[in-house]
């Protein structure tokens, strides 16, 4: 049994948000490192391409409930330097206010995705329970 493509996409997004939180945290940790450049994680641009090709999961047995695997995902994440930011005298371009704002936004999205996954799982469980009663 395979999870819906919506569930697969939600798990991809959840993993991305967790990884992005690490990148933002790294930016904040390096706020006083001379020459450090602000980094970000690129993913959203890749999502449309992946959606067009449909995410495919691989299982060893058709009866097993497969789980999402990042390894099989056509969606690739990559860390990039953020261009066009104002640099300090030491070459560092990390802005604490911007990073804190990005971290808060990322957490809100993480929480929303997590809630969607819980709802999707609950619906899936209800369908299984209802079908087992018949």
N, C-alpha and C positions, 0 to 999 in steps of 0.2 A: 504494500500500500504506500502510495507516495503522498507527501504533504502537498497542499495546493501551491501553485506558483506564487500566490500572494504570501503564503507563509514563508516560502523560500526567500522571497524578496525582503520580507520583514527581518528574517534572521541575518541576511546580508547587511541590511541597514543597521541592525543592532550591533553586529560585529564592527562595522565601520565606525559607528558612534563611539564605541569603546576605544578603538584604536586612535580615533581623532582626539579623544580626551587625553590620551598619552602624549600625543604630539603637542597639544596646547600646553599641557603641564611641563613638557620639556622646554617650550618657549619661555614660560614663566621662570623656570629654574635657571635659565641662561640669560636672564635680563641684565645681569652685570658682566657677562662674558664679552670682552672686546672682540669685535668682528663677527659676532654671532648674527646670523640672518634668520628672521622669522620663517617658520616652516608651516605647511599645511598638508592635509591629506586629500588627494584628489580621488573622487569616486563617482559623484553625481553625474558627471559627463559620460561616464562609462555605462551607467545604468540603462539608458535608453537603448544603446547598442545591444546590451545583454538581453533586454526585454524582447527585442525583435527576434533574437535567436532562441528565446525561451530557455530557461534554466532546466538542465537535465540532471537528474540524480541517478546514481548507480547503486543497485542492491545485489546481494548474493542470492536472495530468495524472494520471489514475488510476494510471498506471504508476510514478509517482514515489513514493519513500518520503518521506512527509511528516514534518516535524519539529514538535515542540511549539512553539506560539507563544502567548506570554502575551497578545497582543492579541486572540486569538480565545477566550480563556478567560473563562467566566462568573465566575471567582473573582477577586474584587477585594481588594487589600490596602490598608490605611490605617493611618497612624500616629496613635496616640491618646495623650493624657496619662493616666498611671496615677493613679488616684484612691486616696485613703485612706492615703497614705504620710506618715510623720512628717517634718515640715519642720524645717530648721535655722533659726537666727535670721534669716538672710538670705533665707529663702523657698525655698532650694534643697532638694529632697527626694531627691536621688540618694544611694543607699547603695552604697558600693563593694563590700562583701561580697556583697550581693544581685546586683549587676550582674555580678560575676565568676562567681558561681554560674550565673546565667542564660546567660552566654557559654559556660561549660563544657558545660552541658546542650545548648545550641544546637549546639555543635560535635559532640557525640556523635551527635545526631540527624542532622546534616548528613552525617557520615561513614557512618552506617547507611543513609541514603537513597542516598548515592553507591554504596555496596556493592550495594544492591538493584538500582540501575540497571545496574551492570556485569554482575550476574548475569542480569538480564533481557535485556541486549544479547547476552551470550554464548549464552544459550538461543536467542534469535532467530537468531543467526549459525549455530548448529548446525543448526537446522531448514532454513535456506537451503542450507547446504552438503550436508545429507543429501538434500534434494529435487533438487539439481542433479546428483547422482550417478545418479539414476534416469532 
